[in-house]
C-alpha cells in the first residue's frame, strides 16, 4: 500500500477523486494508527508518522468512498490526570462524514472491567463499535438556492424525520422513516399546504443507541446522544449506510428548498454519547480526553456536567471550537442547511463555569462570515447553576421563549395572572429582548415542543402518564401548566371533546397572532396524542409517531391551522420587525397609535385593569397605518387594521367594538369557538359582539389608505 505524507488540513477523511487524505487531532497521543476495515471486519493498520500541530495525517492513493475505517490511539492512560488513551479501542473519527453500525454494549467498548473499575480493559472493541466511512463529496445540486426567509416571515415546524413519516399511507414502506420519506411529494404537500416556511429537524447528527434502553426493548428516539457531528444519522437512510446517507440527506434538502421550505437542524454540541467516566470509549475520550471534555479540576477522573448526560464538551478549547465551527460550516456549505437550533446552548456559553455572553463561542460565531448569516436559535438554558438565560443571548441569536410558553398556557387554562404579562408575550416580549438591542424576532414563540405534552395532550391531561418509559413515572416534567377540561385522558363526553378542540384552536391562533417567530410542533395541527406521555425520548413507536389517519376532528383542526397561518402570512400587522412603542409591560401601548389595549367594555385599559390578576378578557387594536419598519425596498408597509378579542373566561363576554377607525366596518377573519364557516355580518364602532367562553375573535377593517383607493 502506498502511503504518502498527506496534509494536516482538513481534518477527517477527504476524498479527492484519486485517494483519501486522513487527518486526526490528538495532542496527547504518542502513536496513532489508521485502521482500514473490510466488509468482513478484517483490519489493515497504517501507522501515521506525519504530525504537524498535533495533527496526525497521511494520504492513501486508491482508497475509495465506502471505505470503512477507524483509529487506534496510543498514549497515557492516567484517569487521575484526565488522560484515557487505550489502543485496544477502535475509535471513530470525530470528523467522519458518515458512520456505519451501532454499539452493542459489549464490555470491550469500555476501558475498565465491569467487575473492577480500576482494571484496564484491553479487549479489542472491533466488531462491537461503530465505523467511520469515507464519503463521496460530489453531488449535483442543480439550481438549489436557500429560501432565505426573513425571521418575521417564518413559521417553523419542529419535526422528527422518522416520527413524521413512519405511518404515512402514501409513502412506499421501504422509505418510511427516512430522509427520502421527508423529501416525498406527499409529505412536502402537507407542509406547503399547511403554510410553514421551515422544518426544524430533531437531531440528525449520528447518535448512539443507549444499551440501557435497548435492553428494555426501548430506543433513543429523540437522538440527543451525538457521536458524529458531521455525519447524518445512518438509521434514517433508506438507501444504505456506506456513505449513501449523505447524498440522501442532500436530496432531501434540495427537495424541501424546491418547495421554498428551509431546513434547520437541532444540534447537540454541549455533550457527546460517551457519558461520564463509566461510559464507553468510542471516540473523543480515547483520542484526547482532556482536550475535548470539561473535567473536574480537583478530580480529573470525573467530568464536569451541566447537561445531565454525564459530560460537557470543553467549549473554551480551541480544538472543540474548531470542531463545532467546522461542523456548522460543513452543514451549511456542503449540506445546504439554513440554520441551527442549539440544544442546551447555555452550556456552550460557559467560558469557565459561569454563562458568559462574551465567551469564545459567541465571538467565533459572530465573526464567521458563513455561520453568522444563517438562522441561530438557542435553547437558552441548561441544568447547571445560573443556566436559565432566557433573554440574555447576544444579537444575531433568537431564543426558544419559555416565558411565552408558560404565560400563554396559564392564560388559556384560567390561572390567575396579570394581563400585562400576556400582553408582553403577545407583542414579542420586549421586556426580555429590547434591552440588548434585539427585535421581536429574537423570540421563538411556542406552546408545545418535543419535550412535554403535545397540544392535544395539553388540554386532555392534568398529569403525565409515562409508565411506558419504565422509570416509575419519575421522568418528565411534573408541572406542565396543562388542563384536562374536566376528565383525565380520553372521553366520549361531547362537551369536553368540543372544549378540548376549541382550546387547541385557541393555542394555535394565539401562537400565529403573536409578534415574534411562531414554532409549531409536528402533529399539533391534527391533534396528535402521545397518550399523556410527556417525555417520549425512548418511544420509537406509535406513541410518538405522527398518525396520518385523520378523523373529522383532526381534519377540521388542520384546516383551522392552515387558516391561521394564512392570516399571518397575509397580514404584515402580525409580522412586525420592530417592537411597539411604549411600556413593554403593557404590551407597548403608547400615544403613537401603533397599538392600543381595551377592556371588553370598549374603554382603554387603565392601571387597575392591567393589575387585576383575575381578569381574563381584553382587546388589542393593531393599527395597519402605523407599521414603523419599511419593506425590503424601503417603502412604507400598510395593512388592514386588526382587533383581537381574547376571552379566557369560562362563560361568554360581551365586547364592544371601540371607536378606533373612521368609516368602514369590522368583519370576522378568525374565530375559535366553532369550526363552522365565518359569519358574514359586519360590526361598526360601538357594536356589541358576544365572544364565547374560552375563545378569541379576530376582526379586520380596511385601513384608511385602502378606503381612499
Beta strands, then each sheet from edge to edge (+ up, - down):
strand 1: 12-15
strand 2: 19-25
strand 3: 31-37
strand 4: 43-48
strand 5: 50-52
strand 6: 55-61
strand 7: 68-74
strand 8: 77-78
strand 9: 83-84
strand 10: 99-100
strand 11: 112-113
strand 12: 116-120
strand 13: 131-133
strand 14: 155-159
strand 15: 198-201
strand 16: 205-207
strand 17: 226-232
strand 18: 262-267
strand 19: 295-296
strand 20: 299-303
strand 21: 339-342
strand 22: 375-378
strand 23: 398-400
strand 24: 443-445
strand 25: 517-521
strand 26: 595-598
strand 27: 617-622
strand 28: 641-647
strand 29: 653-656
strand 30: 666-671
strand 31: 682-683
strand 32: 688-691
strand 33: 695-701
sheet 1: 1+ 2- 6+ 5-
sheet 2: 4+ 3- 7+ 13- 10+
sheet 3: 8+ 9-
sheet 4: 11+ 12-
sheet 5: 14+ 15+ 18+ 21+ 22+ 23+ 24+ 25+ 14+
sheet 6: 16+ 17-
sheet 7: 19+ 20-
sheet 8: 26+ 27- 28+ 33- 30+ 31-
sheet 9: 29+ 32-
end
